[in-house]
Amino acid sequence: MEEHNDEHAGGEKPAEARVRFEDLDLHPDIEDGLWSMGFETATPIQGQAIPHAIKGKDILGIAQTGTGKTAAFLLPTMDRIMDTPNDGKVKALVVVPTRELAIQIDQAAQGFAYYTGITSLAIYGGGTGKEFAQEKKALTEGADIIVVTPGRMLSHLTLGYVDLSSLEVLILDEADRMLDMGFHQDIMRIATHCREERQTLLFSATMPDRMRTLAHDLLNDPVTVQLALSKPAAKVKQGAYILFDHQKDAVLVDVLKERNVKSGIVFTSRKRTVGQVVRALQKAGIKCGRMSSDLEQSEREEVMLAFRQQKLPILVATDVVSRGIDIDSIELVVNYDVPPNEEDYVHRIGRTARAERKGEGITLVTPDDMRRFGKIEKLIEKEVPKLQVPEALGDTPRYDPKSSGSRGGGRGGNRGGGGRHGGGRRHGGGYSGGGRGKGSHGKGGQGGGKNFRRKGKPSGGRRGGSGGQSQGG
């Protein structure tokens, strides 16, 4: 197994060390889409994974959220699809844990594929009978890329009409999260329906033992691309309030009002807490929305749209969106509850400080949370600055990361530092036989008589532009 590691914390490299997309040997139509979106330089995970994926290697990608994993698997997959016959069958299957992530990846696919004619569709639970019929049509008549949640995909597979005999690529994104949610058997059942000669790309934020088992079962001689794990982005300003449970709402209101947040997320670990926090914020005159798995899909989409458009400045959510939201403008993340495991802390605060912006991550830590928060500090190899609770709220507990439960104490422990849209398929003159033009790279020819999507492009200089930005996902 080949391994490629990036030692930079958070997977970041200086811009001058990053690979440009035009140097990754992607099809010119894909490069055109990237150029039109303003993307010129690849993130480290993209720069390391894409060359191996284009060569057909299986990939085990280990990198935290916000590092650009979506493009790292979509771009080489689209490049491969451009070389395949258009036989009306599904070419790539992307399996993800949540509806929100499925929608996000489908939207990214439509953007990247704008000039290629490659089609995609997100398939997830909670829809109407009409939507199920639309999904069936896409699966049987062949949208090129299908993005699915495991349960919904199994519903279609069980009915017997799904043909994955032409599948080129199977992709698992946020695989560790799917295992946490109990989808291991579902993933393996889906894999048995896929063409054995496929390429498999597996991406995960963490690498517990069961992930290694899954990788062993699904991947064939993979290249491992691993970035620095569990380190928050350097531009996230972190802080923690050490307080009692009854002080949480007042501190949260104070934090949001003091910062006049235009786009922020408050994470809770329990669904029942979401409503409680929303009521406290609304009572204080703070406009907010809620997001949890018990909402209807239409409600979730409505709330997310309002949040994206900043009509709702604050979103109160469970971890359902901690890895499935891709909004660059989020200024603040507040952990109302300390996350249940250390890696989730990184994923939560990874929602801010994206796309070269600065952000802030604040955690409310009660005596029962101290030991868990101490493990987080150990994992990220940093003592998070402890912020001052307003005097008017009374005494606060002393911070003791070895503490196992509630205890009193003065205020001393609370001082602290820190301060697709593209109009259908483009077959042009019908690519049958002949050489496979790829800019000036000129790869070998295809067999005659098949209608391929890859079209010859004249060689020549790339369009100019300075710097550009790297896309996340």
C-alpha positions in Angstrom: 0.0 0.0 0.0 1.5 3.3 -1.1 1.3 6.2 1.4 1.4 9.9 0.9 1.4 12.1 4.0 1.1 15.9 4.5 2.8 17.1 7.7 1.2 20.5 7.6 -1.3 21.0 10.4 -4.8 21.1 9.1 -3.5 19.9 5.7 -2.6 23.5 4.6 0.3 24.4 2.4 1.5 27.8 1.3 -0.1 28.8 -1.9 3.1 28.7 -3.9 3.6 25.0 -3.0 0.1 24.0 -4.2 -0.5 22.2 -7.5 -2.5 24.0 -10.2 -5.5 22.2 -11.7 -4.1 22.7 -15.2 -1.1 20.5 -14.2 -3.3 17.6 -13.1 -4.1 16.3 -16.6 -7.9 16.7 -16.2 -10.1 16.8 -19.3 -10.2 20.4 -20.8 -14.0 20.6 -20.4 -13.5 19.9 -16.6 -10.8 22.5 -16.5 -13.1 25.0 -18.2 -15.7 24.4 -15.5 -13.0 25.0 -12.7 -11.7 28.1 -14.5 -15.2 29.6 -14.8 -15.8 29.0 -11.1 -12.5 30.8 -10.2 -10.6 27.6 -9.0 -7.0 27.4 -10.1 -5.0 25.8 -7.3 -5.7 22.4 -5.7 -5.9 21.8 -2.0 -3.4 19.3 -0.6 -5.9 16.4 -0.6 -6.8 17.2 -4.2 -3.2 17.6 -5.3 -2.2 14.3 -3.8 -5.3 12.1 -4.6 -6.3 13.2 -8.1 -3.2 12.0 -10.0 -3.5 8.5 -8.5 -7.2 8.4 -9.0 -6.8 9.4 -12.7 -4.5 6.4 -13.1 -7.3 4.2 -11.8 -5.8 3.4 -8.4 -8.0 2.8 -5.4 -7.7 5.6 -2.9 -7.9 5.7 0.9 -8.1 9.4 1.7 -7.9 10.5 5.3 -8.5 14.2 5.9 -10.8 16.3 8.0 -13.7 18.3 6.8 -13.1 21.5 4.8 -10.0 20.2 3.1 -11.6 19.8 -0.4 -12.4 16.1 -0.4 -15.5 16.5 -2.6 -13.4 17.8 -5.6 -10.7 15.2 -4.8 -13.1 12.4 -5.8 -15.5 14.1 -8.2 -12.9 15.6 -10.6 -11.0 12.3 -11.4 -14.3 10.4 -11.5 -15.7 12.9 -14.1 -12.4 12.6 -16.0 -12.9 8.8 -16.1 -16.5 9.1 -17.2 -15.4 11.3 -20.1 -13.5 8.2 -21.4 -16.4 5.8 -21.2 -19.1 4.9 -23.7 -22.4 6.6 -23.1 -24.5 3.5 -22.8 -27.2 5.0 -20.6 -26.0 3.3 -17.4 -24.8 4.6 -14.0 -21.0 5.3 -14.1 -20.3 6.4 -10.5 -22.0 5.9 -7.2 -21.2 8.2 -4.2 -22.5 6.8 -0.9 -22.8 9.4 1.9 -24.3 9.4 5.5 -26.8 12.3 5.3 -29.2 14.0 2.9 -27.5 17.3 3.4 -24.2 15.9 2.2 -25.8 14.2 -0.7 -27.4 17.5 -1.9 -24.1 19.3 -1.4 -22.1 16.8 -3.5 -24.7 16.8 -6.2 -24.6 20.6 -6.4 -20.8 20.5 -6.6 -21.0 17.8 -9.4 -23.4 20.0 -11.4 -21.0 22.9 -11.1 -17.9 21.0 -12.1 -19.6 19.2 -14.9 -21.2 22.3 -16.5 -19.2 22.0 -19.8 -19.1 18.2 -19.9 -22.7 17.1 -20.3 -22.2 14.7 -17.4 -25.4 14.3 -15.4 -25.9 13.7 -11.7 -28.7 13.2 -9.2 -28.9 13.0 -5.4 -31.1 10.2 -4.0 -32.0 10.2 -0.3 -34.9 9.3 1.9 -37.9 11.3 3.0 -39.2 12.2 -0.5 -42.6 11.7 -2.2 -43.7 8.8 -4.5 -43.1 11.1 -7.5 -39.5 11.7 -6.3 -39.0 7.9 -5.9 -40.1 7.4 -9.5 -37.7 10.1 -10.6 -34.9 8.3 -8.8 -35.9 5.0 -10.4 -35.7 6.6 -13.8 -32.3 8.0 -13.1 -31.0 4.6 -11.9 -32.5 2.7 -14.8 -31.8 5.2 -17.6 -28.4 6.2 -16.3 -27.6 9.5 -14.7 -23.8 9.4 -14.8 -23.2 10.1 -11.1 -25.7 9.0 -8.4 -25.2 10.4 -4.9 -27.0 8.3 -2.3 -27.7 7.6 1.3 -27.4 3.9 2.2 -30.9 3.2 3.2 -32.5 4.8 0.1 -30.1 3.0 -2.2 -31.0 -0.3 -0.6 -34.7 0.4 -1.1 -34.0 0.7 -4.9 -31.7 -2.3 -5.0 -34.2 -4.5 -3.2 -36.7 -3.8 -6.0 -34.4 -5.4 -8.5 -34.2 -2.8 -11.3 -30.9 -1.2 -10.5 -28.1 -2.1 -13.0 -24.6 -1.3 -11.9 -22.9 -3.5 -14.4 -21.2 -0.5 -16.1 -20.2 1.2 -12.8 -16.7 2.6 -13.1 -16.3 4.2 -9.6 -17.7 3.5 -6.1 -17.1 6.3 -3.7 -17.7 6.3 0.0 -17.5 9.8 1.6 -17.5 10.4 5.4 -17.1 6.6 5.7 -16.3 6.8 9.4 -19.5 8.7 10.0 -21.5 6.0 8.2 -19.9 3.4 10.4 -20.9 5.5 13.5 -24.5 5.5 12.2 -24.6 1.7 11.9 -24.4 1.5 8.1 -21.6 -1.1 7.8 -23.8 -3.9 6.6 -25.7 -1.6 4.2 -22.4 -0.4 2.7 -21.2 -4.0 2.1 -24.6 -5.0 0.6 -24.4 -2.0 -1.8 -20.8 -3.0 -2.8 -21.9 -6.5 -3.7 -24.2 -5.1 -6.4 -21.3 -3.1 -7.9 -19.1 -4.2 -10.8 -16.2 -6.1 -9.4 -13.7 -4.4 -11.7 -14.6 -0.9 -10.5 -12.4 1.7 -8.9 -13.1 2.4 -5.2 -12.4 5.7 -3.5 -12.9 5.8 0.3 -12.6 9.0 2.2 -12.8 9.4 6.0 -11.9 12.0 8.6 -10.6 9.5 11.1 -9.1 6.0 10.9 -10.4 3.8 13.8 -9.8 0.0 13.6 -13.2 -0.7 12.0 -12.3 1.8 9.2 -9.2 -0.2 8.5 -11.3 -3.3 8.3 -13.7 -1.6 5.8 -10.8 -0.4 3.7 -9.3 -3.9 3.7 -12.6 -5.4 2.5 -13.4 -2.8 -0.2 -10.1 -1.5 -1.6 -7.6 -3.2 -3.9 -4.0 -2.3 -3.4 -4.9 1.3 -2.5 -2.8 4.5 -2.4 -3.3 6.1 1.1 -3.4 9.9 1.1 -3.3 11.2 4.6 -3.3 14.8 5.8 -2.7 16.0 9.3 -5.8 14.9 11.3 -7.7 16.4 14.2 -6.2 19.8 14.1 -8.5 22.8 13.7 -7.7 25.3 11.0 -5.1 27.8 12.2 -7.5 30.7 11.5 -10.1 29.4 13.9 -9.9 31.5 17.2 -10.8 29.0 19.9 -12.2 29.7 23.3 -14.2 28.0 26.2 -16.4 29.2 29.0 -16.3 27.1 32.1 -19.7 27.3 33.7 -22.7 25.6 35.3 -25.4 24.2 33.2 -28.0 26.8 34.2 -25.6 29.6 33.0 -25.4 28.3 29.4 -28.3 30.2 27.9 -27.3 33.5 29.3 -23.7 33.1 28.2 -24.8 32.0 24.7 -27.1 35.1 24.3 -24.3 37.3 25.5 -21.8 35.8 23.0 -24.1 36.2 20.1 -25.2 39.8 20.9 -21.7 41.0 21.7 -20.4 39.7 18.3 -23.5 40.7 16.3 -23.1 37.5 14.3 -24.4 37.5 10.7 -23.8 33.8 10.2 -23.2 31.3 13.0 -24.1 27.8 14.1 -24.9 26.6 17.6 -24.3 22.8 17.9 -26.1 20.7 20.5 -25.5 16.9 21.1 -29.2 16.1 21.6 -32.3 16.8 19.5 -34.4 17.8 22.5 -31.9 20.5 23.4 -32.3 22.2 20.0 -35.8 23.4 20.8 -34.7 24.7 24.2 -31.9 26.7 22.8 -34.1 28.1 20.0 -36.7 29.3 22.6 -34.0 30.9 24.7 -32.5 32.8 21.7 -35.9 33.9 20.4 -36.9 35.2 23.9 -33.7 37.3 23.8 -34.7 38.7 20.4 -32.2 36.7 18.4 -33.5 35.4 15.0 -32.6 31.8 14.5 -33.7 28.5 12.9 -33.4 24.9 13.9 -32.0 21.8 12.2 -32.2 18.2 13.4 -33.0 14.8 11.9 -36.6 14.8 13.1 -37.6 17.6 10.7 -39.3 16.8 7.4 -37.0 17.1 4.4 -38.9 20.1 3.0 -38.5 21.9 6.3 -34.7 21.2 6.4 -34.2 22.5 2.9 -36.2 25.6 3.7 -34.2 26.3 6.8 -30.8 25.7 5.1 -31.8 28.0 2.2 -32.7 30.8 4.6 -29.4 30.2 6.5 -27.3 30.2 3.3 -28.9 33.5 2.2 -28.3 34.9 5.7 -32.0 35.5 6.2 -31.5 33.4 9.4 -28.2 34.6 11.0 -28.1 31.7 13.6 -28.7 28.0 13.0 -29.2 25.7 16.0 -28.4 22.2 15.0 -27.4 18.7 16.0 -24.4 17.0 14.4 -26.5 16.2 11.4 -24.9 19.2 9.7 -21.4 19.2 11.3 -19.9 17.5 8.2 -22.6 18.2 5.6 -22.7 22.0 5.3 -20.5 23.9 2.9 -21.0 27.6 3.5 -17.8 29.7 3.5 -19.3 32.7 5.3 -19.8 31.2 8.7 -18.2 33.5 11.3 -18.9 31.6 14.6 -19.5 28.1 15.8 -20.7 27.6 19.4 -20.6 24.2 21.0 -23.6 24.4 23.4 -22.6 20.9 24.5 -19.1 19.5 24.4 -19.1 17.0 21.5 -19.5 13.3 22.4 -16.1 12.5 20.9 -12.9 14.4 20.3 -12.9 14.3 16.5 -16.4 15.8 16.4 -15.0 19.0 18.0 -12.8 19.5 15.0 -15.6 18.8 12.5 -17.9 21.2 14.3 -15.5 24.2 14.4 -14.3 23.2 11.0 -17.6 24.8 9.7 -15.9 28.2 10.2 -12.6 29.8 8.9 -13.1 28.3 5.5 -11.9 29.6 2.1 -9.1 31.7 3.7 -11.5 33.5 6.1 -11.1 33.8 9.8 -13.6 32.4 12.3 -14.2 31.6 15.9 -15.1 28.5 17.8 -16.5 28.7 21.3 -17.4 25.8 23.7 -19.5 25.9 26.8 -18.0 23.5 29.3 -19.8 22.3 32.4 -18.3 20.2 35.3 -19.6 17.0 33.7 -17.9 17.9 30.4 -14.4 18.8 31.8 -12.8 15.4 31.4 -14.1 15.1 27.8 -12.9 18.6 27.0 -9.5 17.8 28.4 -9.3 14.9 26.0 -10.1 17.3 23.1 -7.3 19.7 24.2 -4.9 16.7 24.3 -6.0 15.6 20.8 -5.5 19.0 19.3 -2.3 19.5 21.3 -3.4 22.9 22.5 -4.9 24.4 25.7 -8.0 26.3 24.6 -8.1 29.8 26.2 -10.7 30.0 29.0 -13.0 33.0 28.6 -14.5 35.1 31.4 -18.2 34.4 32.3 -20.0 37.7 33.1 -19.7 38.5 36.8 -23.5 39.1 37.0 -24.1 35.3 36.5 -22.4 34.4 39.7 -19.8 31.8 40.7 -18.4 29.4 38.2 -16.6 26.1 38.5 -12.9 25.8 38.4 -11.6 24.0 35.3 -10.2 20.6 36.1 -9.7 18.3 33.0 -9.3 15.4 35.4 -12.7 16.0 37.0 -15.3 13.3 36.8 -18.4 15.4 37.7 -20.0 18.4 39.2 -18.3 20.5 41.9 -18.3 24.0 43.0 -15.5 26.5 43.2 -14.8 30.2 42.8 -14.1 32.1 39.7 -10.4 31.5 39.5 -10.4 28.8 36.9 -12.2 31.0 34.5 -9.6 33.6 33.7 -7.8 33.1 30.6 -5.8 34.0 27.6 -6.5 34.5 24.1 -8.0 36.9 24.2 -26.1 20.8 -14.7 -27.4 22.4 -16.0 -25.2 22.8 -19.1 -27.8 21.8 -21.6 -27.5 18.1 -22.0 -24.8 15.8 -23.3 -22.3 17.1 -25.8 -21.3 14.5 -28.3 -20.2 17.1 -30.8 -19.3 15.3 -34.0 -19.8 11.9 -32.3 -16.6 10.6 -30.8 -16.1 7.2 -32.3 -12.6 5.8 -32.6 -9.7 8.1 -33.1 -7.3 9.7 -30.6 -8.5 10.9 -27.2 -7.5 14.6 -27.2 -6.6 15.9 -23.8 -5.2 19.3 -24.5 -1.7 18.8 -25.7 -1.3 15.5 -23.8 -2.7 13.2 -26.5 -3.6 9.9 -24.9 -4.1 6.7 -26.9 -7.1 6.0 -29.0 -10.3 4.2 -28.2 -11.7 1.3 -30.1 -13.9 2.3 -33.1 -17.7 2.4 -33.2 -18.3 3.6 -29.6 -19.8 6.9 -28.8 -17.4 8.5 -26.2 -17.7 11.8 -24.5 -14.1 12.8 -24.5 -13.5 15.3 -27.3 -10.2 16.6 -28.8 -9.2 20.1 -27.7 -6.6 22.2 -29.4 -3.4 22.7 -27.5 -2.3 26.1 -26.4 -1.8 28.4 -23.5 -4.1 28.3 -20.6 -6.2 31.3 -19.7 -4.4 33.7 -17.4 -5.3 34.7 -13.9 -3.4 35.2 -10.7 -3.7 33.0 -7.7 -7.3 32.0 -7.8 -8.7 30.0 -4.9 -9.0 26.4 -4.0 -12.4 24.9 -3.6 -13.5 23.2 -0.4 -16.0 20.5 0.1 
